[in-house]
Amino acid sequence: MLKPNLSGFILSAVSTTTFAAGFQLQEHSASGLGRAFAGDASIAENAAGIGRNPALSTSFNNPTYSAGFTYIDPAVDAKGSTSLVDPGTGIILIPNISAAEEKDYASQAWVPNFYFLTPIDNRLSAGITINSHFGLSTDFDSSFGASDIADEARIETVNINPSIAYKVSDDFSVGFGLSFVYAEGELSTTTNQLNALALGTTLSGNETIAKVEGDSWGYSWNFGLLWEASQNVNIGFNYRGEVEVELEGEMESDLTAVGIPTGDASLNIDLPAGAELSLLYQITPTWTLSSSINWTDWSVFEALKVDFSNGGEFLLKEENYEDSWRYALAVTHTLSQSWTLRAGLAFDESPVQDEFRSLSIPDSDRYWYTLGVTYAFGDKISADIGYALLQGENVDIEETSRLGTRFVGETSGDANILSVSVNYTF
C-alpha cells in the first residue's frame, strides 16, 4: 500500500493511465511529444534528453534543467454482451444474458517530469531524471455486466535515475545510469448478476471476488551511446534494463467460502527492458529530420499471479505478451531565434496476442499524430508545448472469468495528450 512518507513528486499527483504499448508511458517531455519522440536518443535539445539517453549530457557546457507535465485524456470504450458458461468445460449454459457496455473507463492523468544535468569537467557530466515509464488506471462502473472480469486496475511507478556520462572522443560519448523504481498497484474484481447463477446462491452484488494491493521498490540500470557521425548526423542508442517489482501487501475477498484465498501476499510484475536506436539528420541550417526505432521486451510479462506468505499462489490472469516495436519519424523547423516548430508520426505496436486480450489492460496498435513548438525567451530560458492525437484500432475481446461470466465484444481507444515543459540553462 502507498506509504504516506514517500515523496509525492508523481504518485500523489497522478492517476496514471497508459497510452503506449502495454502499460508503458512514452510521455517524458513536451519537446519529445511534439516529435512523436522520434530521434529522442540522439537529440541534445534540452535536459529532458537524458531521460532517453544518459550520454546526451556531454553535449551541454553549462548546468541545465527541464521540468514539466503531461496531461493525458483517453477515450476508451468497451461494448459487448455476457453469457454464462461452465468455467471447467467452457460450455455455454445461458447465451447472451445481457449487454455489457462501458464508456471512458480509462482515467485522465497528469504525469510530471524533472531532469537536471551538469558538466563536471570538459569530458565528464552527471544528471538526474525523475519521471515514470509505466502506469495504468482503468475503473469500471459498479453496474458493468462483466465486473468479475474487470473492475479496477491501477499500476503507478516513479523512476529516479541518477546518471553519469563520459566523452570518449570529440564525437563519441557513453552514459550509464541506475534506476530506482517505486511501484504501487491495485487489482480488483467484483460480483455481478451472473455470479449468483454460477454459484447457485444469492449474492447482494458488488462483493469483492479478489482485491490485491501492494507496493515495492525495484532496481535496474541503463546505458546510452551518442555518436556525432558528422556535422549533420547524430546517432544515439539507449538500453534500459528489466525491473522486477514485488508489490507486497494483502489480498482480500468476500468469497472465501468458494475457495478464494486471502491474507498477506505479493503481486509480482516484470517491467520490461527496452532499447532505442535514433537518428538526427540536419538537412539544412533550419530543417532537421529525426527518427527512432524502439524495442520493448514485453515477453517477460506472462501472468498476473499472487504469491501468499504461507507458500500458496493464486492466478489472476494469463497475459503472455509478445515483444513489441515502435517506429517514429519527425521534422523540426527553426523558424527564428525564438521559435522552433515540430511535427511527428509514429506507429506503436501492441504486445497483446488476440487470444489473451484483456478488458482490464486494454491495448491495440496505435498511431500518433503530433505537433510541437518551442519559444525561447533568451539564451537561458525556453518553454515547450507538445500535442498528440492517438488513434487506436478497434479490437475484439473474448474473456471468461473463473466464475463463469463470458464477455464477447470489442474495445476502442483514442487519446488527446498535451505536454508543457520549461527549460533553464545556468
N, C-alpha and C positions, 0 to 999 in steps of 0.2 A: 504494500500500500504506500501511497505517496507520503514521504517524510516531510513534515512541515518546516524542518530546519534546512532543507536544501534550497540553495539559491533559486529564485523563481524566474531566472532570465527567460526561459522558454516555457516550462511546464505550467507555471502559474498564469501565463498569459494566453496559452494556446489550447484550443480544442482542435487537435490536429486531424486533418483529413488528407488522404493520399490522392495525388493526381499525376503520378508517373507509374511505370510498370510495377505490378505487385502492390506493395505499400511503401515504395521508395519515394523520397522527396527530392526533386531536382531544384526547387526554388531557393537558390542560395544568394542571389544578388539581383538588383534591378537592371544593371547593365547586361548581365548574362541573360536575363529573361528576354530583353529586347532582341537578342541574337538567337533565341531558342537554345541558348547555351552552346552554340556552335563555336568551336575553337577555344573554349574556356581554359584548357590546359596549356595553351600557347600564347595567351594574351595577358600582358602585364599592364592592364589598363588602370587598375586601382588595387587596393589591398585585398579586395574580395577574391582576387585570383589565387591566393594561397589556399583558399578553401577547396580548389580543384587540383592545384599542383604546387606543393611547397617550394619547388625550385624557382618559381617566379619571383620570390622575394629578393633574389640577387639583382633584379632589374631596377631596383629603386635605390636612389642615392641618399634619401632622407627618410626619417620615420614617417609613417603614414597609416591612417586607419580608414575603414569603411564601416558604416553601421546603417541598418535599415530594417524594413519588414516587408513581408509579402502577404497580401490578402487573397485567399482562395475561396471562390464562391461556386461550388459544384451544383449540378442539377443531375442527380442520379435517381432513376425510377425503376421500379420492378412491377411487372404485371403478369399475372398468370392465374392458375386455378390449383386447388388442392384436392387430393384423393386420399383415401385411407387404404393402406396396404399392410400386408403381413410383413413385419420387419425381418423375419427369418427367411422367408421364401421370395419376397418381393411381389407376390401375387396381389393384384388389386382386389380389395374387398368391396369398397364403395367408390366408384369413379366420380370425379368432378363434383365434389360435395359443395364447394363454394369458391367464389373468386377470391384472389389474394392480390391486392394492389397497394403499393406504397410509393409516394412521390417525395422527392428531396430527402432521402434518408441518409445522405452523407452530409456531415456538418460543415458549416463555414469555418474558416481557420485564419488566425493571424500568426504568422511564422517569422519571428525576428532573427537577426543575424548580426555578428560583430567580428571584425577582422583587424588585427594590428600587426605591423611588421616594422623592423628597424635594422639598418645595417650595423654590423659590429666592427668590421674594417672593410677594406676595399674588395674582399672576396667572400667574407662570411656574413651571414644575416640570420635573423631569427624572427619568428612570428607566432601568433596565437589565433586560433579560429574557434568561435563558439557558434554552432548552428545545429541543424537537425537533418539527418539523412533518411530517417524512416518515421512514418507516422500513419495512423489510421483512426477514423472515427465514423462509425455507422450506428444509427439508432432507429429502430422501427417502432411505430406506434403500438400500444398495447392491444389494439384490435386487429393487428395484422394476422391473417389466417394461417401463416406458417411460422409463428413466433418460436416454435420448438426447433426450427431450423436456424433462424437468425432473429435475434432480438437486439443485443447491443454488443459492439466490438470496438475496443479502443486500445491503441498502442501509441505511446508517446516517447520520444527519445530526445536527449540532449547530447550533443557531441562536443567535447572540449579537446582541442587538438593543438598542443604546442609543437612547433616545427623548427628545423634549422636547415639552412641551405649553404652550399659552397660553390663558388665559381671556379671550376677546374681550369678553365681557359677563358679567353675573351669571348668565345662563342658557345661554351658548353657549361651547364650548371646542373647540380644534383641537389635534391632535397629529401629530407626524412622527417616523419612526424609520428607521434604517438597519439592514439585516440583513447579517450576515457569517456565511455558512453553510459549514461544513466537512462534506464528504460523503466517504464511503468505501464501496466496494462490491465485490462479487464475484458472478459468474455462472458456472456450470459445468454441463456435461453429460458423461455417461459412457456407454460401450458396454454393450449387453446381448445376450442370446442371439439376437435377431432380426438384429443388425447383421452377424454372420458370414454369414447367408444373403444379406443385401443386398449385402455387399461381395464375396461369393464367396471368402472367405478364413477362416482360423482365427484367432479372437481369444481371448485368455485371459479377457476380461471385465473391466469396470471401467477400461478405458483411457480417458484423458481425450480427449474429442472436441474440446471447446473450453472453455477456462477463461480468463476475463479478470478482472483485478482492478486497482484503482487508487484514487486519492484526489485531492481537489482542493478549492479554495475557490471559492465563488460569492458574488455580492453582489446586493442588491436594496434595496427601500425599502418603507415602508408609511405610511399616514396614517389618522387617525381623526377623527370628529366626534362631539360629545356635545351634545345639545340637551335641557335640562331644561325641557320644554314647559310644565309646571305643577308644582304642589307634589306631584302624584301620578303624573306621567308623565315618564319619561326615554326618549329615542330616541337610539340610537347607531348609527354606521356606521363600518366599517373596510374598508380595501382593502390587500391585500398583493400586491406585485409578483412577477412570474415570476423564478425563479432558474435561470440556465443554468450547469450544472456539467459540467466535462470531466474525468472520472476518468482521470488519467494513470497508466499502469502498463505492463503487458505482457499478451500473450495467449499461452497455451501450448496444445499439442495433441500427442497421441501418434499422430495420423493424418495427418501431413503428406504421406504417400505418396498419399493420396486427395484431396489438394488443400486441406486445411485450413491456412490461413496462421498463422504465429507471428511474434512479435517485439514491439518497443516499440509501444505502441498507446494509444489513449484511447477511453473509452466516454462518449458524450455523453448526458446525461439532463436534460430540461427539467422542473423542478419548477414546477407551475402557479401562476398568480396566483389570487387568491380575494377574495371580498367577503362582508361580513355586514351585514345590517340587523336591528337588535334593538329590542325594546320592553320596557319595565318599567312596570307599572301597579300602583300602590298601591291595592288595593281598600279595605282598612281599615287601621288602625294596625298590625295584626298579620298581615295576609294580603296577599301580592303575587302577581301573575301576570306571567310573563315569556315571551317568545317570540323566535325567531330564524329568519331565512331566510338560508342560506349558498349561495353560488355558487362553483364551482371550475372554472377554465379548463383542464380536462383534455384538451381537443382539441389542446394543444401536444405531448402525449405520443404520438407517431406510431409510433416504432420504437426498438428497441434495436440500435444499429449501432456496430461497432468501426471506428475510423479508425487506420490504421497510419502510422508516421512516414515510411515510404517513399512515401506517397501512395495506397496501396491501402485497400480497405474490405471489411468482412465483415458481412453482415446476420445478426444473431442471431434477432430476432423482429419481426414486424409487430405493433403494438399498436393503433393507430388508436382511441384513446379518444375519447369524447364528453364535452362539458361535463356536469357533474352538479349536483344541488341537494340540500340537506339542510333539513329542517323540524323544529323543536323547540318544545315547549310545556312549561311547568313552573309549579308553585305552590310558594311558600315561606311558612312559618308561623313567626312569632316566638312561641315558647311561653312564654318568660320572658326575663329579662335574661341568663340563662346559656345557654338552649337555643334553637336555631333548627333547624327541620326542613324538608326539601325532597323533592320528588318530580317526576320528569320523564318525558316521552315524546319520541321522535324517530324520524324516518324518514330513512335515509341512502341516497340513490340511487346505484347503481353506474354508473361511466362506461364500463363494458366493453360493447362490442357482442357479441351472441351468437356471431357467426362468428369473432371474434378472441379468445374466452375462452381463458385460458392456465392450465395447471397450476402454473407457477412463480409466477404472481401471481394467486392465487385471489381472486375477488371476486364479490359478488352484492349485491342490495338487502338492507339490514339494518334491523332495528327495535331501538330502545333502550328499556329499561325501567329507571329509575334511582331511587335513594333516597340521601339525604344528611343529615348532621347536623353542626352546629357547637356546640361547648361553649366559652363564654367564661370564662376563669379570673379575669377582671377587666377593667379598661379597656384594658390593654396587650397581653394575650396571649390567643390563642384557638387551637383546634385543629379541623380539618375532617376528616370521613370521608365518602367517597362510594363508592357501589357501583352497578354497571351490569350488567345481563344483556343481552347482544346476541344476537339470533337472526337468522341469515342464511338466505336462501332456498336450497333445493337447485337447482342449475343443471346443465344438460347441457353437456358438453365434447366436441368432436371436434377433435383436434390431430394433425398429422403432422410428423415430424422430416425433416431433409434426407437421412437415411439410410434412410428408408422405413418406419419404425415409425408406425403409426396407433393412437392411443388413442381409444376411444369409451366414454364413461361419464358420471359425474356427480361433482360435489364438493358438500360441505355444510360449513357453518362456523358455530359459535356461540362465545361467549366470556363469561367472567366477568372483571370488571375491578374492582379495589379501589384506592382512592387515599386517601392521608393527607397533610395539609399542616399546617404550624404558621405562624401569623401573629403578628407583633410590631410594635407601634407605639411609637416612642421618645417 
